[in-house]
């Protein structure tokens, strides 16, 4: 069993502690997502990682738990995401049909749902996540929702009254709370349920939408095995009851006043006779102040993340922010560098190489533990910023040369074979980041000679500062010490520190700014830097 105090160290442990107060034989954690567009790190936060971290916290506490992930592929396809660059007309005939039955956007998979879920299945295990996978479409066709549908039809009047009262919307007196799949055109988004006699359900395909028109067919079905489904506000609490859910997280929009959380709790208790689970709302992940959208294509997928960063970093980002806190992230600034630095600090504390204070140490140790995809194994701490520089300046060099450079910089000590493999992997990740996302000032092309015009603009004090810096380079083996000394040398020679940094960047890469200068000089190599500075002084 975990230490009783651990619930205070992370939000996941606190939630697990709250769940343990509910006397059940098994805790059942759920994530649920509709595959209408791309699954991205914003979806992953609320639908996969928050429940996954809670599940792990429960297991760590010795609690019997199960983790389910639901793909809501019985929902209608109502739009073609802009990010797919498809001709919407090619899919017009499939709008209004279940996502599971619409064809794959590029025909690489059998269905629309398969196309958007395949990537999640491929990489989920790399994030240490192994939930039981559920297709809502298949569950409906297996008959798992048949009893819930009958219950909803027999309780139509009560459901209508609750719906109208909570949402303050209107529903016709004869409204039936189900959605029928038309036997003629296959659409469920264009039908109206018109009558229920306790056995047969009448319907008409006359509910025209902006994205699809009804075929005007009228028919009658026995509601079972997937020909009828529940609207979202009922489907959600019905799922809680069927699978005995005890925890689920969802986007904050579901928690808005009169939203699906408000109706879901009441429907769960009064219609399906099941105590609703503990529900936690998650804030959005934003890129440059804008919510990530899977339908618009401005997203970072789980697979993309693995191209430029370790999966542990994404897990760490999610556990280190409270679910109700907005996460601002982008790949064009230094946010990835800062995330990697925070992870490295937590790792150092976990392996007792660093200590802050007892409470903070305990919190970081727990966050680090929950960030792991397997047994904790220390990564050689080559910072992401240094990795991005080395991946450019040392491109094509052997592993041995790179390891020797890092040892000479004091970045690593006595690396083993596995350490070397992890270092090379981070360099590959950093290289991808540089090639695909890095801003121009982070792209490096070290010059062989400086601009004559720029060199001629240097005054005597500036040349003296450069000469002194070049002469002292060998005295510093740690990048932080060298960085601080550059400021001191500038002031000792009556040069503004900012001006000395600009001079160095101009001589090295022909720009006014660039990567952090101390580690950059060490990455390039002190001898090469001394040569560049020396040619400017002569």
JOTAWO-V199025 format. One record per residue. N is the residue number from 0. PHI is phi as a letter, one per 20 degrees, with the letter a starting at -180 (none if undefined). Layout:
BEGIN
n: <N | N>
phi: <PHI | PHI>
END
This chain:
BEGIN
n: <0 | 1 | 2 | 3 | 4 | 5 | 6 | 7 | 8 | 9 | 10 | 11 | 12 | 13 | 14 | 15 | 16 | 17 | 18 | 19 | 20 | 21 | 22 | 23 | 24 | 25 | 26 | 27 | 28 | 29 | 30 | 31 | 32 | 33 | 34 | 35 | 36 | 37 | 38 | 39 | 40 | 41 | 42 | 43 | 44 | 45 | 46 | 47 | 48 | 49 | 50 | 51 | 52 | 53 | 54 | 55 | 56 | 57 | 58 | 59 | 60 | 61 | 62 | 63 | 64 | 65 | 66 | 67 | 68 | 69 | 70 | 71 | 72 | 73 | 74 | 75 | 76 | 77 | 78 | 79 | 80 | 81 | 82 | 83 | 84 | 85 | 86 | 87 | 88 | 89 | 90 | 91 | 92 | 93 | 94 | 95 | 96 | 97 | 98 | 99 | 100 | 101 | 102 | 103 | 104 | 105 | 106 | 107 | 108 | 109 | 110 | 111 | 112 | 113 | 114 | 115 | 116 | 117 | 118 | 119 | 120 | 121 | 122 | 123 | 124 | 125 | 126 | 127 | 128 | 129 | 130 | 131 | 132 | 133 | 134 | 135 | 136 | 137 | 138 | 139 | 140 | 141 | 142 | 143 | 144 | 145 | 146 | 147 | 148 | 149 | 150 | 151 | 152 | 153 | 154 | 155 | 156 | 157 | 158 | 159 | 160 | 161 | 162 | 163 | 164 | 165 | 166 | 167 | 168 | 169 | 170 | 171 | 172 | 173 | 174 | 175 | 176 | 177 | 178 | 179 | 180 | 181 | 182 | 183 | 184 | 185 | 186 | 187 | 188 | 189 | 190 | 191 | 192 | 193 | 194 | 195 | 196 | 197 | 198 | 199 | 200 | 201 | 202 | 203 | 204 | 205 | 206 | 207 | 208 | 209 | 210 | 211 | 212 | 213 | 214 | 215 | 216 | 217 | 218 | 219 | 220 | 221 | 222 | 223 | 224 | 225 | 226 | 227 | 228 | 229 | 230 | 231 | 232 | 233 | 234 | 235 | 236 | 237 | 238 | 239 | 240 | 241 | 242 | 243 | 244 | 245 | 246 | 247 | 248 | 249 | 250 | 251 | 252 | 253 | 254 | 255 | 256 | 257 | 258 | 259 | 260 | 261 | 262 | 263 | 264 | 265 | 266 | 267 | 268 | 269 | 270 | 271 | 272 | 273 | 274 | 275 | 276 | 277 | 278 | 279 | 280 | 281 | 282 | 283 | 284 | 285 | 286 | 287 | 288 | 289 | 290 | 291 | 292 | 293 | 294 | 295 | 296 | 297 | 298 | 299 | 300 | 301 | 302 | 303 | 304 | 305 | 306 | 307 | 308 | 309 | 310 | 311 | 312 | 313 | 314 | 315 | 316 | 317 | 318 | 319 | 320 | 321 | 322 | 323 | 324 | 325 | 326 | 327 | 328 | 329 | 330 | 331 | 332 | 333 | 334 | 335 | 336 | 337 | 338 | 339 | 340 | 341 | 342 | 343 | 344 | 345 | 346 | 347 | 348 | 349 | 350 | 351 | 352 | 353 | 354 | 355 | 356 | 357 | 358 | 359 | 360 | 361 | 362 | 363 | 364 | 365 | 366 | 367 | 368 | 369 | 370 | 371 | 372 | 373 | 374 | 375 | 376 | 377 | 378 | 379 | 380 | 381 | 382 | 383 | 384 | 385 | 386 | 387 | 388 | 389 | 390 | 391 | 392 | 393 | 394 | 395 | 396 | 397 | 398 | 399 | 400 | 401 | 402 | 403 | 404 | 405 | 406 | 407 | 408 | 409 | 410 | 411 | 412 | 413 | 414 | 415 | 416 | 417 | 418 | 419 | 420 | 421 | 422 | 423 | 424 | 425 | 426 | 427 | 428 | 429 | 430 | 431 | 432 | 433 | 434 | 435 | 436 | 437 | 438 | 439 | 440 | 441 | 442 | 443 | 444 | 445 | 446 | 447 | 448 | 449 | 450 | 451 | 452 | 453 | 454 | 455 | 456 | 457 | 458 | 459 | 460 | 461 | 462 | 463 | 464 | 465 | 466 | 467 | 468 | 469 | 470 | 471 | 472 | 473 | 474 | 475 | 476 | 477 | 478 | 479 | 480 | 481 | 482 | 483 | 484 | 485 | 486 | 487 | 488 | 489 | 490 | 491 | 492 | 493 | 494 | 495 | 496 | 497 | 498 | 499 | 500 | 501 | 502 | 503 | 504 | 505 | 506 | 507 | 508 | 509 | 510 | 511 | 512 | 513 | 514 | 515 | 516 | 517 | 518 | 519 | 520 | 521 | 522 | 523 | 524 | 525 | 526 | 527 | 528 | 529 | 530 | 531 | 532 | 533 | 534 | 535 | 536 | 537>
phi: <none | f | g | f | f | f | f | e | e | c | f | f | f | f | f | g | f | f | f | f | f | e | f | c | f | b | e | c | d | c | c | b | b | e | e | e | b | f | e | c | f | f | g | f | f | e | e | c | e | f | f | f | f | f | g | f | f | f | f | f | e | n | e | f | b | c | c | d | c | d | d | e | e | e | f | f | e | d | a | d | g | f | f | e | l | d | e | g | f | f | d | g | f | e | f | n | e | g | g | f | d | f | f | f | g | d | m | e | c | f | c | g | f | f | g | e | e | g | f | f | f | f | d | g | f | f | e | m | d | c | f | f | e | c | d | f | g | f | f | f | f | f | n | f | d | g | f | f | f | f | g | f | f | f | d | g | f | f | f | g | f | f | g | f | f | f | e | l | d | d | c | g | g | e | f | d | e | b | c | d | e | f | f | e | d | n | e | d | f | d | d | c | f | d | a | b | d | n | c | d | d | e | b | c | e | c | e | f | d | f | e | b | d | f | e | m | f | c | b | b | c | e | f | a | l | n | e | c | c | e | f | g | f | d | g | f | f | f | f | g | f | f | d | l | f | d | b | b | d | b | f | f | f | f | e | f | g | m | e | f | f | f | f | g | f | f | f | f | f | e | d | e | l | c | f | f | f | f | d | c | e | d | f | f | e | d | d | l | n | d | f | f | c | f | e | e | n | e | c | d | e | f | f | f | g | f | f | c | b | f | f | f | f | f | f | f | g | f | f | e | d | g | g | e | d | f | d | e | b | b | d | d | d | e | f | f | g | f | f | f | f | f | f | f | f | f | f | f | f | g | e | l | e | b | b | d | b | g | f | f | g | f | f | f | f | f | f | f | g | f | e | f | e | a | f | g | b | f | e | g | e | e | f | f | f | f | g | f | f | f | f | e | f | d | g | n | f | f | g | f | f | f | f | f | f | f | f | f | e | m | f | b | c | l | f | e | f | f | f | f | f | f | f | f | f | f | f | f | f | f | f | f | g | f | f | d | c | f | f | g | f | e | e | d | c | f | e | e | c | e | f | g | f | f | g | f | e | f | e | f | f | f | f | f | f | f | f | f | f | f | f | e | g | f | f | d | d | d | f | f | f | f | g | f | f | f | f | f | f | g | f | f | d | l | d | f | g | f | f | f | f | f | f | f | f | f | f | e | c | m | c | f | b | a | f | g | f | g | f | f | f | f | f | f | o | f | f | f | f | f | f | f | f | f | f | f | e | f>
END
